[in-house]
Amino acid sequence: QRKHGVVIDGDILRSLAAFLSRMHWRSHFMQKLESEPIMEKRDVCQAYQHLRRQPHDWNEGHYQAWSTGNTGYPFVDACMRCLLTHGWLNF
């Protein structure tokens, strides 16, 4: 495709579309949190409310395992190790 005399590669267009989609979702959730600030403290689906932290349920060992990518859950560990190595996740 040609724009202003410059050929634009299909990969670039897909990357730009993906970026634009992420910006739309980011804006959507920012607006959602502004209009319903209770979402920060309560779950939208009450069936999951029990999964939130409760008083006195802190486990330092679990936190250390998670923060270093050593939980034993491969996907969680891979994500945390990527975050530790690169400083961000691409999803």
Secondary structure, DSSP 8 states (H G I E B T S, - for coil): -EETTEE--HHHHHHHHHHHHHHHHHHHHHHHHHH-GGGGTS-SSGGGGGGS--TT---HHHHHHHHHT-SS-HHHHHHHHHHHHHS----
